[in-house]
């Protein structure tokens, strides 16, 4: 699933192509997992007034006070094309198409696409429930820690992916941030001090911000192929820091993949023990 850095970058690209442009054609089509297809005819003749990311959600705003919200899940992606330019994916996979005289924006294979009024947007339950956005300029660490504390019983590796606690982070940056802070992903939240949670969030925020520019995702500072990540995707290979073999396991009810170094990130503390 695209993480917050990918959606932030997508918003930047689409903003440069669409902002201030008049929509000349707009259409949506049904797709897997989508019960409703938004009527985009109302966007024709309207001007794009804003494009922004909110966690893993992309919001495109229009001059008639409507907002298009998309969530890409695992397979979705937004593309920008010049008029007449061949598409890189089949038209049958296009969930949303927005056309202006200068550019065409196509959202492929997105299970979530809805057109909302200002009132509906303010009441949208998923957006209302989102925790602080790690890529927001006014990210509130204290509020994010408070929301994490509400996820009683969860392990830190699972809790970080709960978008209602903190939004924008996914499996890659979760594994990388926990590695850099030497926190075992299976540590119960109750065993970690607020200072530790704050440090993990700060590192995750730094990693996300460092990767909004595009290209291969890098957390090690080395952009050469195969050297960009510390732990994610490196199961069975030597840790770049200590040489122990990186491990992987499924975690949480959704069985999401976690990577960690058993030496750099030792086992979770005993019940009642708090690590600083």
C-alpha positions, 0 to 999 in steps of 0.5 A: 500500500502506498505510504504517506510519502507516496501520496504526498508526492502524488499530490505535488505532481497533480497540483502542478498539473491541475491547480487553476485548470478548468476541467473539460471532461471527468468520468468514473467507472465501477471497479472491484470493491466499489459499491458506488460510482461518483457522478463526476459530470458536476466537475466539468467547467469547474476549476481545480482549487486545491490538491493535497494529501491527508495521510494516505488519502488524496483530496482534489478540491474544485471551485463548486465546493466539491472534493474528490477523495481517493484512497489507493489501497494496495494496487491503486495509483495516480498518473499524469499525462499530456493530452494524446500521450499513451497511457501506461495502464489499460483504460479499463483499469481507470477508476477516475479520469480528469481532463483539462486542456493542459493535462489528464489525470488518471487514477487507476485501480483505486477501490475508494473514490467519492465526490463530497460536498464541503459538509460531507467532507467535514463529516466523512468518518474515515477522515474525521478519525485520522490521527495526526499526519506525520507529514503535516507541518503542524504535526502534534507529537503529544496528540499522536502519543496520546492516541497510541496509548488508547490502543491498549493491548497492541504491540508497537509494530501493529499500533503504528499502522493504525491510521486513527492514531497516526496517519501516513505510515505504512509497513516500510517506514514502520519497520525502518523507524523501529529499527533505527530506534532499536525498538522490537516491533512486538513490544507492547505499547504499555512497556514503552515510555512516552519518550520512546514513542516520541522518538519513533514518531520523530524518526518516522516523520524524518524518513517520510519527509526524506522520501517525498521527492520520488525515486527509490525509497531510501532510509540508509542514505545510500541510493544504490540498488539494494542498499536503500533500506535497513531492514524492510525486505531483507529477511535472512540477510545480514543486518547492516549494523551488526551482522545478525540475520534480519527476521520477518513475521506476520503481525496483528489481526491483519497479519501485516509483514514486519522486519527486524534485527533480533540483535539490534532490536532485542525481545520485548521487555517483560510485563511491567518493565518499561524501556527508555 
